[in-house]
Amino acid sequence: MLKTDVLFFFRHWIDTHRKGSIVVTSSMSSQIINQAALNRPLTQVFYNSSKAAVSNLVKGLAAEWVGHGIRVNAISPGYGKCFGFFSGFVLAISWSS
């Protein structure tokens, strides 16, 4: 689904000569190994590797699309108290005329 949606907007922006921004939510877990305690890593290798893939996707898209005036960025939140909020993969797309 991501590929279809992003490519649709990308082609639309190119065809209409629009500039825009894509912001993707990643995680600090794409860069570090979370610890449950000293010398005791959390067992979440699949989460960490998927977030690393998201961060690398953003770098690749940013490099490929900058020449068309399309910026691609990621935010990678860290730890924080959360009271009943769901945090997941979010794709926010905006454009200017």
Stockholm file with secondary structure:
# STOCKHOLM 1.0

chainA/1-97         MLKTDVLFFFRHWIDTHRKGSIVVTSSMSSQIINQAALNRPLTQVFYNSSKAAVSNLVKGLAAEWVGHGIRVNAISPGYGKCFGFFSGFVLAISWSS
#=GR chainA/1-97 SS CHHHHHHHHHHHHHHTTCEEEEEEECCGGGTSCCEEETTEECSCHHHHHHHHHHHHHHHHHHHHHGGGTEEEEEECCCCCCCSSCCCCCCEEEEEEC
#=GC SS_cons        CHHHHHHHHHHHHHHTTCEEEEEEECCGGGTSCCEEETTEECSCHHHHHHHHHHHHHHHHHHHHHGGGTEEEEEECCCCCCCSSCCCCCCEEEEEEC
//
